[in-house]
Amino acid sequence: MKHLSFFTTGDGARMAYRFDGDADKPVLVLSNSIGTTLHMWDGQISELSRHFHVLRYDLRGHGASSAPAGAYSMDRLGRDVIELLDALGIERVHFLGLSLGGMIGQWLGIYAPERIDRLILSNTSPLLGTADQFDQRIASVLQAKDMVETAEMFLGNWFPARMLEAKEPVVEEFRAMLLATDRQGLAGCYAAVRDMDLRRTIALIPNPTLVIAGQYDTVTAASHSELIAATVPGSTLVVLPAVHLSNVEYPAEFLGAVLEFLLGRT
């Protein structure tokens, strides 16, 4: 088992990351969903690392990264990625983000396009929910005695009923990630999503972009992906018959779309 490495951001947060694959291959950064860790990509690593030097990291407030108090911003979450690349001396990368990771990907495409080669935005949105909804979520997660109820809510939004009812091992892995999530980290990231509206500015993204949608996604609806694809010039939309975690529910189809886009072949 490879161990995590750490670096410290400009504002003093300690961030965890790890590499898989050969250092001579192009770098592909993977960015996780809210409430998960870099292990949400475990099922894709063996295949992706055949073609790329895969760089994963735990979002601020998640996994082994520190969870500073207070609200985070999309600007801060995006700068965490830039500072990680700077710390590692990496100039340009492919970037694949799912859900919150895809929101960070949109920010990078708008504000740091020179650091990105190809951009993949999966099961994500340029604007999600209302400020009131997120304020309520922030209050409830900070006041709850544990993460059990929050975990159940997320799992119900992420997986189809058949996977939940079968208590599939992968669902239990995500339950464990959720239960271990720092509530301050979750609240901080909720605030970043609350304050985000990228609907107009994503028109500025110059990078080749693939948008992956889940046909049955109740969190970041397929219509949100359609909006991104209609707004980002020259982007491509792929719709999978998935709920929210399309990389977990349809791994072969997800990897097929990702590799075809990044490598120009299946």
C-alpha positions as CSV (number, residue, x, y, z in Angstrom):
1,M,0.0,0.0,0.0
2,K,1.4,3.3,-1.1
3,H,1.5,6.0,1.7
4,L,0.0,9.4,1.4
5,S,2.2,12.4,1.0
6,F,1.4,15.9,2.3
7,F,1.9,19.5,1.4
8,T,0.8,22.8,3.1
9,T,-1.3,25.4,1.3
10,G,-0.7,29.1,1.4
11,D,-3.3,29.5,4.1
12,G,-1.8,26.7,6.2
13,A,-4.1,23.7,5.4
14,R,-2.4,20.3,5.3
15,M,-3.4,18.5,2.2
16,A,-3.0,14.7,1.5
17,Y,-2.2,13.4,-2.0
18,R,-0.8,10.3,-3.7
19,F,0.5,9.2,-7.1
20,D,-0.2,5.9,-8.9
21,G,1.5,4.9,-12.2
22,D,4.8,5.8,-13.9
23,A,6.3,9.2,-13.5
24,D,7.1,9.5,-17.2
25,K,3.5,9.4,-18.2
26,P,1.2,12.5,-18.6
27,V,-0.3,13.6,-15.2
28,L,-4.0,13.1,-14.7
29,V,-5.5,14.7,-11.6
30,L,-8.6,13.2,-10.0
31,S,-10.8,15.3,-7.7
32,N,-13.4,13.7,-5.4
33,S,-17.0,14.3,-4.5
34,I,-18.0,16.0,-1.3
35,G,-18.2,13.5,1.6
36,T,-15.6,11.1,0.0
37,T,-11.9,10.7,-0.1
38,L,-9.4,10.0,-2.9
39,H,-10.4,6.4,-2.5
40,M,-13.6,7.0,-4.4
41,W,-11.5,6.5,-7.5
42,D,-10.0,3.1,-6.3
43,G,-11.9,1.1,-8.9
44,Q,-10.4,3.2,-11.8
45,I,-6.8,3.4,-10.8
46,S,-5.4,0.1,-12.3
47,E,-6.7,1.1,-15.7
48,L,-6.0,4.8,-15.5
49,S,-2.5,4.3,-14.2
50,R,-1.6,2.2,-17.3
51,H,-1.8,5.4,-19.3
52,F,-1.2,8.2,-16.8
53,H,0.7,9.3,-13.8
54,V,-2.4,9.6,-11.7
55,L,-2.5,12.2,-8.9
56,R,-5.3,12.0,-6.4
57,Y,-5.8,14.3,-3.4
58,D,-8.2,14.6,-0.5
59,L,-10.3,17.8,-0.7
60,R,-9.8,20.3,2.0
61,G,-12.0,19.1,4.9
62,H,-12.0,15.5,3.7
63,G,-10.0,12.3,4.3
64,A,-6.5,12.9,5.6
65,S,-6.5,16.6,4.6
66,S,-7.1,19.2,7.4
67,A,-10.5,20.7,8.0
68,P,-10.1,24.4,8.8
69,A,-13.1,26.0,10.6
70,G,-15.4,28.3,8.7
71,A,-16.7,28.6,5.1
72,Y,-14.6,27.5,2.2
73,S,-14.9,29.1,-1.3
74,M,-14.6,27.6,-4.8
75,D,-11.7,30.0,-5.3
76,R,-9.9,28.4,-2.3
77,L,-10.7,24.9,-3.4
78,G,-9.4,25.7,-6.9
79,R,-6.2,27.3,-5.5
80,D,-5.6,24.2,-3.4
81,V,-5.1,22.3,-6.8
82,I,-2.9,25.0,-8.3
83,E,-0.7,25.1,-5.1
84,L,-0.5,21.3,-5.2
85,L,0.8,21.4,-8.8
86,D,3.2,24.2,-7.9
87,A,4.5,22.3,-4.9
88,L,5.1,19.2,-7.2
89,G,6.6,21.3,-10.0
90,I,3.9,20.2,-12.5
91,E,3.0,22.6,-15.2
92,R,0.0,21.1,-17.0
93,V,-2.3,18.2,-16.3
94,H,-5.4,16.5,-17.5
95,F,-8.2,17.0,-14.8
96,L,-11.1,14.8,-14.0
97,G,-13.5,15.9,-11.3
98,L,-16.8,14.4,-10.2
99,S,-19.6,16.4,-8.4
100,L,-17.7,18.9,-6.2
101,G,-14.5,17.9,-8.0
102,G,-16.2,18.9,-11.2
103,M,-17.1,22.3,-9.8
104,I,-13.4,22.7,-9.0
105,G,-12.7,21.6,-12.6
106,Q,-15.0,24.3,-13.9
107,W,-13.2,26.9,-11.7
108,L,-9.8,25.7,-13.0
109,G,-11.0,25.9,-16.6
110,I,-12.1,29.5,-16.1
111,Y,-9.3,30.9,-13.9
112,A,-6.3,28.7,-14.6
113,P,-6.8,27.2,-18.1
114,E,-3.1,27.3,-18.9
115,R,-2.5,24.6,-16.2
116,I,-5.1,22.2,-17.7
117,D,-4.7,20.2,-20.9
118,R,-8.0,18.2,-21.2
119,L,-10.9,18.7,-18.7
120,I,-13.5,16.2,-17.7
121,L,-16.5,17.4,-15.7
122,S,-18.6,14.5,-14.3
123,N,-21.9,14.6,-12.6
124,T,-21.6,18.2,-11.7
125,S,-23.3,21.6,-11.9
126,P,-22.4,25.3,-12.4
127,L,-25.0,26.3,-9.9
128,L,-26.6,24.0,-7.3
129,G,-29.6,24.6,-4.9
130,T,-30.4,27.8,-3.0
131,A,-28.5,29.6,-0.3
132,D,-31.3,28.7,2.2
133,Q,-31.0,25.0,1.4
134,F,-27.3,25.0,2.0
135,D,-27.5,27.1,5.2
136,Q,-30.0,24.5,6.5
137,R,-27.6,21.7,5.6
138,I,-24.7,23.5,7.2
139,A,-26.6,24.0,10.5
140,S,-28.0,20.5,10.6
141,V,-24.6,18.8,10.0
142,L,-22.9,20.9,12.6
143,Q,-25.6,20.3,15.2
144,A,-26.1,16.5,14.6
145,K,-24.7,14.2,17.2
146,D,-23.0,12.1,14.5
147,M,-22.8,11.6,10.7
148,V,-25.2,8.7,10.5
149,E,-28.2,10.6,9.1
150,T,-26.1,12.7,6.8
151,A,-24.5,9.5,5.4
152,E,-27.9,7.9,4.7
153,M,-29.0,11.0,2.9
154,F,-25.9,11.0,0.7
155,L,-26.1,7.3,-0.1
156,G,-29.7,7.6,-1.1
157,N,-28.7,10.4,-3.5
158,W,-25.7,8.6,-4.9
159,F,-26.8,5.0,-5.6
160,P,-29.7,3.3,-7.2
161,A,-32.1,1.5,-4.8
162,R,-30.9,-1.9,-6.1
163,M,-27.4,-1.3,-4.9
164,L,-28.5,0.1,-1.6
165,E,-30.9,-2.8,-0.9
166,A,-28.3,-5.4,-1.8
167,K,-25.9,-3.6,0.6
168,E,-23.2,-4.0,-2.0
169,P,-19.6,-3.8,-0.6
170,V,-18.9,-0.6,-2.6
171,V,-21.9,1.1,-1.0
172,E,-20.5,0.1,2.5
173,E,-17.1,1.6,1.5
174,F,-18.8,4.9,0.7
175,R,-20.8,4.7,3.9
176,A,-17.5,4.4,5.9
177,M,-16.0,7.4,4.0
178,L,-19.1,9.5,4.9
179,L,-19.2,8.4,8.5
180,A,-15.5,9.4,8.9
181,T,-15.9,12.8,7.2
182,D,-15.2,15.8,9.4
183,R,-18.4,17.7,9.8
184,Q,-16.6,21.0,9.7
185,G,-15.0,20.0,6.4
186,L,-18.4,19.1,5.0
187,A,-20.0,22.4,6.2
188,G,-17.0,24.3,4.8
189,C,-17.5,22.7,1.3
190,Y,-21.3,23.2,1.5
191,A,-20.6,26.9,1.8
192,A,-18.4,26.8,-1.3
193,V,-21.2,25.2,-3.3
194,R,-23.7,27.6,-1.8
195,D,-21.8,30.7,-3.0
196,M,-20.9,29.3,-6.5
197,D,-22.5,30.5,-9.7
198,L,-20.4,29.6,-12.8
199,R,-23.3,29.5,-15.3
200,R,-22.0,32.5,-17.3
201,T,-18.2,32.2,-16.7
202,I,-17.9,28.6,-18.0
203,A,-18.3,30.1,-21.4
204,L,-14.7,31.3,-21.0
205,I,-13.3,27.7,-20.7
206,P,-10.9,27.2,-23.7
207,N,-9.8,23.6,-22.9
208,P,-11.1,20.5,-24.7
209,T,-13.9,19.4,-22.3
210,L,-15.9,16.2,-21.8
211,V,-19.0,16.4,-19.7
212,I,-20.4,13.2,-18.2
213,A,-23.9,13.1,-17.0
214,G,-26.0,10.6,-15.0
215,Q,-29.4,10.1,-16.6
216,Y,-31.0,9.4,-13.2
217,D,-28.8,11.9,-11.2
218,T,-31.0,13.6,-8.6
219,V,-28.2,15.7,-7.2
220,T,-26.6,17.3,-10.3
221,A,-29.4,16.6,-12.8
222,A,-28.6,15.7,-16.3
223,S,-30.0,19.0,-17.4
224,H,-27.1,20.7,-15.4
225,S,-24.6,18.8,-17.5
226,E,-26.5,19.7,-20.7
227,L,-26.2,23.4,-19.7
228,I,-22.5,23.0,-19.2
229,A,-22.0,21.3,-22.5
230,A,-24.1,23.9,-24.3
231,T,-22.1,26.7,-22.7
232,V,-18.5,25.5,-22.8
233,P,-17.3,26.0,-26.4
234,G,-16.8,22.7,-28.4
235,S,-17.4,20.4,-25.4
236,T,-18.7,16.9,-25.7
237,L,-21.6,15.4,-23.6
238,V,-21.8,11.7,-22.7
239,V,-24.9,10.6,-20.7
240,L,-24.6,7.3,-18.7
241,P,-27.7,5.5,-17.2
242,A,-26.4,6.2,-13.8
243,V,-27.4,8.1,-10.6
244,H,-24.7,10.3,-9.2
245,L,-21.5,8.3,-8.8
246,S,-21.2,7.2,-12.5
247,N,-17.6,6.0,-12.0
248,V,-18.8,3.4,-9.4
249,E,-22.2,2.4,-11.0
250,Y,-21.0,2.1,-14.6
251,P,-17.2,1.7,-14.3
252,A,-16.5,0.2,-17.7
253,E,-18.6,2.8,-19.6
254,F,-17.2,5.6,-17.5
255,L,-13.6,4.5,-18.2
256,G,-14.4,4.0,-21.8
257,A,-15.6,7.6,-22.2
258,V,-12.7,9.0,-20.2
259,L,-10.0,7.1,-22.1
260,E,-11.5,7.8,-25.5
261,F,-11.5,11.5,-24.7
262,L,-8.0,11.6,-23.2
263,L,-6.3,9.2,-25.6
264,G,-8.3,9.8,-28.7
265,R,-9.1,6.0,-28.8
266,T,-11.1,3.4,-26.9
